């Protein structure tokens, strides 16, 4: 089993890369997160954002697994499936999407609770997507949630209704303006009926049996390393394990069966929501970078914060994931600059130097190394030999610092605009 995951704060271009290489696999499998993800895929000049559905959905013969470590919002899933079929009516998701019986549900009131906590002064505001993901995971840990397999039980509806009524009553008591309970309940149970048309099974058994038959699996992570619940910039993180180890637990596949670990990173950094971002740009260039790189959330449309590449954070991400190949994106966005900056370490207030971003230090000053910029028409570059010398030097610098090869280089937003480097 190979893994693709993000090495920064998300939005690195994982969907495009997975879409490109998934034809080499028999199965693509999501191991974490929920509808808070947003992987953009391009087809015939049009773009679609996948939230729950794995990015191999457009490849014929490839099965797509929504694994045990995910949380599934039936309402969002139904909308995504219907949107997918409008986008490409040749796709048959009921035949090639497999859902874990042990994945947990996101309930309608989970989203309402998310909104309440984000807007209440009594809680830390972290800038979530308000999709109810944290609420679903927290109720999973509290053993108070329902799973996909529960929808086949005769008392499922009454159990869910009890939870919805309890949450609704609490939110109403807090003075929150709420939609009709009957309306959100009906929408949820209609989506459950839709979900029952899909193959729901013990995906860990399915995946391990597939590996035993010699089939190839590509595990797909959502969000990214620096948003990991344990190893990210807490509390401004997501609610699941986004790292390579999370693929094992989220899919039920032994770490011994992991092969390549592809880490995707931009040639600069972006972040959505609150949290530490040492290399953030607040000047006109930061805004120019946002516009030129189209740095707006694929799922929410929110403008992304922009900054120079953070090497200490990237080294940390490579280390804890055991990355074997770097997939570098958006180098084309930096084309035309006379010089490009990379943060090589942080200088703390007491004058000491920090080179490891295990915990991004507060008020740390990023110390930059400036490299010669590059200028090229990337639309005509079809071979790595044609890359400008300055960009080759930039890639060599990264390879030396990270001690891993750059396996792929994206040269533009299009599906085919990517070079295999090794």
Secondary structure by P-SEA (a helix, b strand, c coil): cbbbbbccccccaaaaaaaaacccccbbbbccccccbbbbbbcccbbbbbcccccccccccbbbbbcccbbbcaaaaaaaaaaaaaacccccccccbbbbcccccccaaaaaaaaaaaaccccccccccccaaaaaaaaaaaccccccccccccaaaaaaaaaaaaaaaaaaaaccccccaaaaaaaaaaaaaaaccccccaaaaaaaaaaaabbbbbbbbccccccccccccccccccccccaaaaaaacccccccccbbbbbbccbbbbccccccccccccaaaaaaaaaacccccccccbbbbbcccaaaaaaaaaaacccccccccccccccccbbbbbcbbbcccccccccccccccbbbbbbbbccccccccccccccccccaaaaaaaaaaaaaacccccbbbcccccccccccc
